[in-house]
Amino acid sequence: MTACLVIGGGGHGAVVVDALQRAGVAERIAVLDADPRRIGSDLLGAPVLGDDSFLAEALSQGFTHFIVGVGSTRDNRARASIYDRARGSGLTPLSVIHPAAAVAPSATIGPGCAIMA
C-alpha cells in the first residue's frame, strides 16, 4: 500500500492532495504543516497530522512516500530542504500526474514531481 505524506498544507498542498486523490496513486494520504492551527484539521479529507517533526515517526506510522506540497517562491531552498529531510527519514518521493494534465510522451518526470492540470 502506498501511504503518502504531503508536506505543506496551504494552497499548493491542497492542489497536490487533489491530484493524488484524482490520480489514485496513494491509498492513504495525510498532510504535514508548520502552522499549528491546521494540525488536527483536514485538507480535502486528508488529515493534518502534525508538523515536519512527524517525519521522524512517519515510517513507524505506516507512511512510505512523500511529496512536497509547499509552493515555490523565488528561492526554492526551503522546498529542497523539505525534500532532503523527508528522504533522510526513509520516505520515498512520489510523483503524481493529475488525470487532466497533458504530458508529452518524450517528457521525463523525476521522483517527487507534481504535474497539475
JOQUIQUI-V371478 format. One record per run of one state. SS is the DSSP state (~ for helix, > for strand, _ for the rest). FROM is the first residue (numbers start at 1). TO is the last residue. If there is no record, write none. Layout:
BEGIN
ss=(SS,SS)
from=(FROM,FROM)
to=(TO,TO)
END
This chain:
BEGIN
ss=(_,>,_,~,_,>,_,>,_,>,_,~,_,~,_,>,_,~,_,>,_,>,_,>,_)
from=(1,3,8,11,24,28,33,42,44,46,51,52,58,59,62,65,69,77,89,92,94,96,98,114,116)
to=(2,7,10,23,27,32,41,43,45,50,51,57,58,61,64,68,76,88,91,93,95,97,113,115,117)
END
